[in-house]
Amino acid sequence: MQVWDEKQWLQNLQMRKTTFMELCKLLSAALKCINTKMRPALTVEKQVAIALWKLATPDCYRSVRNQFGAGKSAIGAAAIQVAKAINSLLLTRAVILGNVQDIVDGFAAMGFPNCGGVIDGTHIPTLAPDHLAKEHINHKGYLSMLLQAPVDHKGRFTDINMGWSGKVHDVHIFRNSGLFRNMQEETFFPVWKIIISDVEMPIVILGDPAYPLLLWLMKPYTGSLDSSKEQFNHRLNKCRMVVECAFGHLKGHWSSLLTRLDLHESNISIVVAACCVLHNICESKGEAFLAGWRVEADFLAAHIEQPDTRAIRRAH
């Protein structure tokens, strides 16, 4: 770490050295350890580096251990400890609704007026005990947990909803989320309405056809479309590309989310939330997204190990 250039920092830890050191400073209060007679404590910098390396690669614990010269238990403990510190200290500072005027102007520039965000969900492959396999298999045929989140015009998460099994439908998760309640109560966005063709329009979020059509949630038209409906869909789908790119960057940066997370179920949400925070930090700092990361992410996604059907049958 003393001799890496900026390119090596980006390739190995997904961020430049200045961003890494700033992150360590923010987390130092929760990660400082005291030396013992048995062994010296890991420095804050080494703990954060271990966590970022583990999150950014599909490497096994043995590979990470060889890279950092730490025991397997220390690697696992550091990764979870850093994830917990990120959630406790940075989650409410990083995953927030930013300047609403900037967000609305950003989506307006893409063609959709008075839009405050775009929402979608993505599956995070996981492991699950045999007796819970049936509840976690999604429609694609593998075990997963679902992350649902809206993003702003720059692809930064403004809210996250995590912890539901992959079998649960997006709409059910959405209707039971804090975002849904806040939007219904008009407390997520300021009360900011415009008039379009004599219709009063509040700030809306955009979703795909799976989401319900609401006063504050727009979705594409389906079926036979005239030119005006096709134009509406074109503008909406252009904005929806932002959330798809955001999930692509999330998993491209932190590609451990593309493999079956070898974590206890209670820790999966902690790690995924930490990755969302790191995603927002990287996006806000203007960290580069290398083309090779998308290629690697697509490869990993195409080769996700399918569940053991024999174990599932036994569970049934």
FIPAGU-138825 format. One record per residue (C-alpha): residue in three letters; residue number from 1; x, y, z negated; chain. Coordinates in nm, 2 decimals, always signed. Last residue first. Layout:
BEGIN
ATOM  type  seq       X       Y       Z  mol
ATOM   ALA  NUM       X       Y       Z    A
...
//
This chain:
BEGIN
ATOM  type  seq       X       Y       Z  mol
ATOM   HIS  316   -3.98   -3.04   -0.09    A
ATOM   ALA  315   -3.64   -3.02   -0.26    A
ATOM   ARG  314   -3.53   -3.34   -0.10    A
ATOM   ARG  313   -3.63   -3.21   +0.24    A
ATOM   ILE  312   -3.43   -2.90   +0.17    A
ATOM   ALA  311   -3.12   -3.10   +0.08    A
ATOM   ARG  310   -3.16   -3.29   +0.40    A
ATOM   THR  309   -3.20   -2.97   +0.60    A
ATOM   ASP  308   -2.86   -2.84   +0.49    A
ATOM   PRO  307   -2.90   -2.47   +0.57    A
ATOM   GLN  306   -2.75   -2.33   +0.90    A
ATOM   GLU  305   -2.40   -2.18   +0.90    A
ATOM   ILE  304   -2.39   -1.84   +1.05    A
ATOM   HIS  303   -2.20   -1.86   +1.38    A
ATOM   ALA  302   -2.37   -1.59   +1.58    A
ATOM   ALA  301   -2.36   -1.34   +1.30    A
ATOM   LEU  300   -1.98   -1.41   +1.26    A
ATOM   PHE  299   -1.92   -1.35   +1.62    A
ATOM   ASP  298   -2.13   -1.03   +1.63    A
ATOM   ALA  297   -1.95   -0.90   +1.32    A
ATOM   GLU  296   -1.61   -0.97   +1.48    A
ATOM   VAL  295   -1.70   -0.78   +1.80    A
ATOM   ARG  294   -1.85   -0.50   +1.59    A
ATOM   TRP  293   -1.53   -0.48   +1.39    A
ATOM   GLY  292   -1.31   -0.48   +1.70    A
ATOM   ALA  291   -1.47   -0.15   +1.81    A
ATOM   LEU  290   -1.32   +0.03   +1.51    A
ATOM   PHE  289   -1.56   +0.25   +1.30    A
ATOM   ALA  288   -1.38   +0.56   +1.20    A
ATOM   GLU  287   -1.43   +0.72   +0.86    A
ATOM   GLY  286   -1.62   +1.05   +0.88    A
ATOM   LYS  285   -1.62   +1.11   +0.51    A
ATOM   SER  284   -2.00   +1.10   +0.49    A
ATOM   GLU  283   -2.01   +0.78   +0.69    A
ATOM   CYS  282   -1.75   +0.61   +0.48    A
ATOM   ILE  281   -1.92   +0.72   +0.16    A
ATOM   ASN  280   -2.26   +0.61   +0.29    A
ATOM   HIS  279   -2.12   +0.26   +0.38    A
ATOM   LEU  278   -1.95   +0.24   +0.04    A
ATOM   VAL  277   -2.28   +0.30   -0.13    A
ATOM   CYS  276   -2.45   +0.04   +0.09    A
ATOM   CYS  275   -2.17   -0.21   +0.01    A
ATOM   ALA  274   -2.23   -0.15   -0.36    A
ATOM   ALA  273   -2.60   -0.23   -0.31    A
ATOM   VAL  272   -2.51   -0.55   -0.14    A
ATOM   VAL  271   -2.27   -0.65   -0.42    A
ATOM   ILE  270   -2.52   -0.58   -0.70    A
ATOM   SER  269   -2.81   -0.75   -0.51    A
ATOM   ILE  268   -2.59   -1.06   -0.48    A
ATOM   ASN  267   -2.48   -1.07   -0.84    A
ATOM   SER  266   -2.80   -1.22   -1.00    A
ATOM   GLU  265   -2.81   -1.49   -0.73    A
ATOM   HIS  264   -2.46   -1.61   -0.84    A
ATOM   LEU  263   -2.21   -1.54   -0.56    A
ATOM   ASP  262   -2.07   -1.73   -0.26    A
ATOM   LEU  261   -2.23   -1.49   -0.01    A
ATOM   ARG  260   -2.31   -1.69   +0.30    A
ATOM   THR  259   -2.13   -1.50   +0.57    A
ATOM   LEU  258   -2.24   -1.18   +0.74    A
ATOM   LEU  257   -2.24   -0.97   +0.42    A
ATOM   SER  256   -1.87   -1.06   +0.39    A
ATOM   SER  255   -1.84   -0.84   +0.70    A
ATOM   TRP  254   -1.83   -0.52   +0.50    A
ATOM   HIS  253   -1.74   -0.26   +0.77    A
ATOM   GLY  252   -1.92   -0.45   +1.05    A
ATOM   LYS  251   -2.20   -0.54   +0.83    A
ATOM   LEU  250   -2.27   -0.18   +0.73    A
ATOM   HIS  249   -2.19   -0.05   +1.07    A
ATOM   GLY  248   -2.44   -0.28   +1.24    A
ATOM   PHE  247   -2.70   -0.19   +0.97    A
ATOM   ALA  246   -2.64   +0.18   +1.05    A
ATOM   CYS  245   -2.66   +0.12   +1.42    A
ATOM   GLU  244   -3.00   -0.05   +1.38    A
ATOM   VAL  243   -3.11   +0.24   +1.17    A
ATOM   VAL  242   -3.00   +0.50   +1.43    A
ATOM   MET  241   -3.15   +0.31   +1.72    A
ATOM   ARG  240   -3.49   +0.38   +1.56    A
ATOM   CYS  239   -3.46   +0.74   +1.68    A
ATOM   LYS  238   -3.44   +0.64   +2.04    A
ATOM   ASN  237   -3.72   +0.40   +1.98    A
ATOM   LEU  236   -3.95   +0.68   +1.86    A
ATOM   ARG  235   -3.87   +0.90   +2.16    A
ATOM   HIS  234   -3.92   +0.62   +2.41    A
ATOM   ASN  233   -4.24   +0.50   +2.23    A
ATOM   PHE  232   -4.39   +0.85   +2.26    A
ATOM   GLN  231   -4.29   +0.88   +2.63    A
ATOM   GLU  230   -4.45   +0.54   +2.69    A
ATOM   LYS  229   -4.76   +0.66   +2.51    A
ATOM   SER  228   -4.78   +0.97   +2.73    A
ATOM   SER  227   -4.72   +0.77   +3.05    A
ATOM   ASP  226   -5.00   +0.53   +2.99    A
ATOM   LEU  225   -4.95   +0.21   +2.79    A
ATOM   SER  224   -5.11   -0.14   +2.80    A
ATOM   GLY  223   -5.03   -0.32   +2.48    A
ATOM   THR  222   -4.83   -0.18   +2.19    A
ATOM   TYR  221   -4.77   +0.18   +2.07    A
ATOM   PRO  220   -4.46   +0.22   +1.86    A
ATOM   LYS  219   -4.48   +0.29   +1.48    A
ATOM   MET  218   -4.53   +0.61   +1.28    A
ATOM   LEU  217   -4.54   +0.62   +0.90    A
ATOM   TRP  216   -4.67   +0.93   +0.71    A
ATOM   LEU  215   -5.04   +0.90   +0.80    A
ATOM   LEU  214   -5.00   +0.53   +0.81    A
ATOM   LEU  213   -4.95   +0.26   +1.08    A
ATOM   PRO  212   -4.83   -0.06   +0.92    A
ATOM   TYR  211   -4.48   -0.19   +0.98    A
ATOM   ALA  210   -4.41   -0.49   +1.21    A
ATOM   PRO  209   -4.42   -0.27   +1.52    A
ATOM   ASP  208   -4.09   -0.10   +1.42    A
ATOM   GLY  207   -4.07   +0.19   +1.18    A
ATOM   LEU  206   -4.05   +0.57   +1.17    A
ATOM   ILE  205   -4.07   +0.80   +0.87    A
ATOM   VAL  204   -4.30   +1.10   +0.86    A
ATOM   ILE  203   -4.29   +1.46   +0.74    A
ATOM   PRO  202   -4.65   +1.57   +0.74    A
ATOM   MET  201   -4.85   +1.63   +1.06    A
ATOM   GLU  200   -5.16   +1.85   +1.07    A
ATOM   VAL  199   -5.33   +1.80   +1.41    A
ATOM   ASP  198   -5.44   +2.09   +1.62    A
ATOM   SER  197   -5.22   +1.97   +1.91    A
ATOM   ILE  196   -4.92   +1.95   +1.67    A
ATOM   ILE  195   -4.93   +2.15   +1.35    A
ATOM   ILE  194   -4.65   +2.12   +1.10    A
ATOM   LYS  193   -4.64   +2.00   +0.74    A
ATOM   TRP  192   -4.37   +2.02   +0.47    A
ATOM   VAL  191   -4.48   +1.88   +0.13    A
ATOM   PRO  190   -4.12   +1.80   +0.01    A
ATOM   PHE  189   -4.01   +1.44   +0.08    A
ATOM   PHE  188   -4.01   +1.15   -0.16    A
ATOM   THR  187   -4.29   +1.29   -0.39    A
ATOM   GLU  186   -4.59   +1.28   -0.16    A
ATOM   GLU  185   -4.77   +1.03   -0.38    A
ATOM   GLN  184   -4.81   +0.78   -0.10    A
ATOM   MET  183   -4.45   +0.84   +0.00    A
ATOM   ASN  182   -4.32   +0.79   -0.35    A
ATOM   ARG  181   -4.52   +0.46   -0.39    A
ATOM   PHE  180   -4.39   +0.33   -0.05    A
ATOM   LEU  179   -4.03   +0.43   -0.14    A
ATOM   GLY  178   -4.06   +0.25   -0.48    A
ATOM   SER  177   -4.12   -0.07   -0.29    A
ATOM   ASN  176   -4.42   -0.31   -0.31    A
ATOM   ARG  175   -4.57   -0.21   +0.02    A
ATOM   PHE  174   -4.24   -0.24   +0.19    A
ATOM   ILE  173   -4.16   -0.58   +0.06    A
ATOM   HIS  172   -4.50   -0.71   +0.17    A
ATOM   VAL  171   -4.46   -0.54   +0.51    A
ATOM   ASP  170   -4.12   -0.70   +0.57    A
ATOM   HIS  169   -4.25   -1.05   +0.52    A
ATOM   VAL  168   -4.10   -1.26   +0.24    A
ATOM   LYS  167   -3.90   -1.56   +0.36    A
ATOM   GLY  166   -3.57   -1.38   +0.33    A
ATOM   SER  165   -3.60   -1.36   -0.05    A
ATOM   TRP  164   -3.65   -1.02   -0.20    A
ATOM   GLY  163   -3.36   -0.86   -0.40    A
ATOM   MET  162   -3.29   -0.53   -0.24    A
ATOM   ASN  161   -3.47   -0.20   -0.16    A
ATOM   ILE  160   -3.24   +0.08   -0.07    A
ATOM   ASP  159   -3.30   +0.46   -0.03    A
ATOM   THR  158   -3.15   +0.74   +0.17    A
ATOM   PHE  157   -2.91   +0.52   +0.36    A
ATOM   ARG  156   -2.68   +0.71   +0.59    A
ATOM   GLY  155   -2.72   +0.66   +0.97    A
ATOM   LYS  154   -2.66   +1.02   +1.07    A
ATOM   HIS  153   -3.02   +1.11   +1.13    A
ATOM   ASP  152   -3.12   +0.97   +0.79    A
ATOM   VAL  151   -3.17   +0.61   +0.70    A
ATOM   PRO  150   -3.45   +0.40   +0.55    A
ATOM   ALA  149   -3.37   +0.07   +0.37    A
ATOM   GLN  148   -3.48   -0.29   +0.34    A
ATOM   LEU  147   -3.23   -0.56   +0.25    A
ATOM   LEU  146   -3.36   -0.91   +0.26    A
ATOM   MET  145   -3.21   -1.21   +0.10    A
ATOM   SER  144   -3.11   -1.51   +0.31    A
ATOM   LEU  143   -3.12   -1.88   +0.36    A
ATOM   TYR  142   -3.12   -1.98   +0.73    A
ATOM   GLY  141   -3.39   -2.07   +0.98    A
ATOM   LYS  140   -3.45   -1.75   +1.18    A
ATOM   HIS  139   -3.79   -1.71   +1.01    A
ATOM   ASN  138   -3.62   -1.68   +0.67    A
ATOM   ILE  137   -3.54   -1.97   +0.43    A
ATOM   HIS  136   -3.53   -1.84   +0.08    A
ATOM   GLU  135   -3.84   -1.99   -0.08    A
ATOM   LYS  134   -3.78   -2.33   +0.06    A
ATOM   ALA  133   -3.42   -2.34   -0.06    A
ATOM   LEU  132   -3.51   -2.28   -0.43    A
ATOM   HIS  131   -3.49   -2.64   -0.55    A
ATOM   ASP  130   -3.17   -2.69   -0.35    A
ATOM   PRO  129   -3.00   -2.40   -0.52    A
ATOM   ALA  128   -2.94   -2.10   -0.30    A
ATOM   LEU  127   -2.66   -1.96   -0.09    A
ATOM   THR  126   -2.69   -1.63   +0.09    A
ATOM   PRO  125   -2.71   -1.47   +0.43    A
ATOM   ILE  124   -2.81   -1.10   +0.41    A
ATOM   HIS  123   -3.11   -1.04   +0.64    A
ATOM   THR  122   -3.18   -0.69   +0.77    A
ATOM   GLY  121   -3.48   -0.45   +0.72    A
ATOM   ASP  120   -3.59   -0.13   +0.89    A
ATOM   ILE  119   -3.68   +0.23   +0.82    A
ATOM   VAL  118   -3.62   +0.56   +1.01    A
ATOM   GLY  117   -3.60   +0.89   +0.83    A
ATOM   GLY  116   -3.74   +1.24   +0.78    A
ATOM   CYS  115   -3.92   +1.30   +1.11    A
ATOM   ASN  114   -4.09   +1.64   +1.16    A
ATOM   PRO  113   -4.06   +1.62   +1.54    A
ATOM   PHE  112   -3.92   +1.33   +1.74    A
ATOM   GLY  111   -3.70   +1.41   +2.05    A
ATOM   MET  110   -3.35   +1.32   +1.94    A
ATOM   ALA  109   -3.28   +1.69   +1.85    A
ATOM   ALA  108   -3.60   +1.66   +1.64    A
ATOM   PHE  107   -3.43   +1.38   +1.45    A
ATOM   GLY  106   -3.14   +1.60   +1.36    A
ATOM   ASP  105   -3.35   +1.90   +1.28    A
ATOM   VAL  104   -3.56   +1.69   +1.04    A
ATOM   ILE  103   -3.24   +1.56   +0.87    A
ATOM   ASP  102   -3.08   +1.90   +0.85    A
ATOM   GLN  101   -3.40   +2.05   +0.70    A
ATOM   VAL  100   -3.43   +1.76   +0.45    A
ATOM   ASN   99   -3.08   +1.82   +0.31    A
ATOM   GLY   98   -2.98   +1.48   +0.17    A
ATOM   LEU   97   -3.21   +1.20   +0.04    A
ATOM   ILE   96   -3.00   +0.99   -0.19    A
ATOM   VAL   95   -2.77   +0.68   -0.18    A
ATOM   ALA   94   -2.44   +0.85   -0.27    A
ATOM   ARG   93   -2.50   +1.01   -0.61    A
ATOM   THR   92   -2.75   +0.77   -0.75    A
ATOM   LEU   91   -2.53   +0.47   -0.65    A
ATOM   LEU   90   -2.21   +0.63   -0.76    A
ATOM   LEU   89   -2.14   +0.56   -1.13    A
ATOM   SER   88   -2.35   +0.25   -1.22    A
ATOM   ASN   87   -2.36   +0.10   -0.88    A
ATOM   ILE   86   -1.99   +0.16   -0.80    A
ATOM   ALA   85   -1.89   +0.03   -1.14    A
ATOM   LYS   84   -2.09   -0.29   -1.09    A
ATOM   ALA   83   -1.93   -0.35   -0.75    A
ATOM   VAL   82   -1.59   -0.29   -0.90    A
ATOM   GLN   81   -1.65   -0.54   -1.18    A
ATOM   ILE   80   -1.79   -0.79   -0.93    A
ATOM   ALA   79   -1.49   -0.78   -0.71    A
ATOM   ALA   78   -1.24   -0.77   -1.00    A
ATOM   ALA   77   -1.40   -1.07   -1.17    A
ATOM   GLY   76   -1.38   -1.28   -0.85    A
ATOM   ILE   75   -1.02   -1.19   -0.78    A
ATOM   ALA   74   -0.92   -1.24   -1.15    A
ATOM   SER   73   -1.08   -1.58   -1.15    A
ATOM   LYS   72   -0.89   -1.68   -0.84    A
ATOM   GLY   71   -0.56   -1.56   -0.99    A
ATOM   ALA   70   -0.37   -1.25   -0.86    A
ATOM   GLY   69   -0.09   -1.22   -0.61    A
ATOM   PHE   68   -0.27   -0.98   -0.39    A
ATOM   GLN   67   -0.27   -1.14   -0.05    A
ATOM   ASN   66   -0.24   -1.50   -0.18    A
ATOM   ARG   65   -0.54   -1.44   -0.41    A
ATOM   VAL   64   -0.74   -1.30   -0.11    A
ATOM   SER   63   -0.67   -1.62   +0.08    A
ATOM   ARG   62   -0.76   -1.84   -0.21    A
ATOM   TYR   61   -1.08   -1.65   -0.28    A
ATOM   CYS   60   -1.20   -1.72   +0.08    A
ATOM   ASP   59   -1.17   -1.46   +0.35    A
ATOM   PRO   58   -1.49   -1.34   +0.52    A
ATOM   THR   57   -1.34   -0.99   +0.52    A
ATOM   ALA   56   -1.45   -0.64   +0.42    A
ATOM   LEU   55   -1.60   -0.73   +0.08    A
ATOM   LYS   54   -1.30   -0.92   -0.04    A
ATOM   TRP   53   -1.06   -0.66   +0.08    A
ATOM   LEU   52   -1.27   -0.38   -0.07    A
ATOM   ALA   51   -1.28   -0.56   -0.40    A
ATOM   ILE   50   -0.91   -0.64   -0.41    A
ATOM   ALA   49   -0.83   -0.28   -0.32    A
ATOM   VAL   48   -1.06   -0.15   -0.60    A
ATOM   GLN   47   -0.89   -0.37   -0.86    A
ATOM   LYS   46   -0.55   -0.28   -0.73    A
ATOM   GLU   45   -0.61   +0.09   -0.75    A
ATOM   VAL   44   -0.76   +0.06   -1.10    A
ATOM   THR   43   -0.45   -0.12   -1.22    A
ATOM   LEU   42   -0.47   -0.48   -1.31    A
ATOM   ALA   41   -0.39   -0.54   -1.68    A
ATOM   PRO   40   -0.05   -0.68   -1.78    A
ATOM   ARG   39   -0.06   -1.04   -1.90    A
ATOM   MET   38   -0.08   -1.25   -2.22    A
ATOM   LYS   37   +0.02   -0.99   -2.47    A
ATOM   THR   36   -0.26   -0.77   -2.34    A
ATOM   ASN   35   -0.26   -0.46   -2.12    A
ATOM   ILE   34   -0.57   -0.24   -2.15    A
ATOM   CYS   33   -0.81   -0.19   -1.86    A
ATOM   LYS   32   -0.93   +0.12   -1.67    A
ATOM   LEU   31   -1.23   +0.02   -1.45    A
ATOM   ALA   30   -1.52   +0.22   -1.57    A
ATOM   ALA   29   -1.35   +0.56   -1.61    A
ATOM   SER   28   -1.14   +0.50   -1.30    A
ATOM   LEU   27   -1.43   +0.47   -1.06    A
ATOM   LEU   26   -1.44   +0.83   -0.93    A
ATOM   LYS   25   -1.06   +0.84   -0.92    A
ATOM   CYS   24   -1.04   +0.51   -0.73    A
ATOM   LEU   23   -1.29   +0.64   -0.47    A
ATOM   GLU   22   -1.08   +0.96   -0.42    A
ATOM   MET   21   -0.77   +0.74   -0.38    A
ATOM   PHE   20   -0.95   +0.53   -0.11    A
ATOM   THR   19   -1.08   +0.83   +0.07    A
ATOM   THR   18   -0.73   +0.98   +0.09    A
ATOM   LYS   17   -0.58   +0.65   +0.19    A
ATOM   ARG   16   -0.81   +0.62   +0.49    A
ATOM   MET   15   -1.10   +0.37   +0.49    A
ATOM   GLN   14   -1.19   +0.02   +0.59    A
ATOM   LEU   13   -0.95   -0.15   +0.35    A
ATOM   ASN   12   -0.72   -0.34   +0.59    A
ATOM   GLN   11   -0.78   -0.19   +0.93    A
ATOM   LEU   10   -0.83   +0.16   +0.80    A
ATOM   TRP    9   -0.53   +0.16   +0.57    A
ATOM   GLN    8   -0.33   +0.01   +0.86    A
ATOM   LYS    7   -0.43   +0.29   +1.09    A
ATOM   GLU    6   -0.35   +0.55   +0.83    A
ATOM   ASP    5   +0.01   +0.42   +0.78    A
ATOM   TRP    4   +0.08   +0.15   +0.52    A
ATOM   VAL    3   +0.41   +0.18   +0.33    A
ATOM   GLN    2   +0.30   +0.23   -0.04    A
ATOM   MET    1   +0.00   +0.00   +0.00    A
//
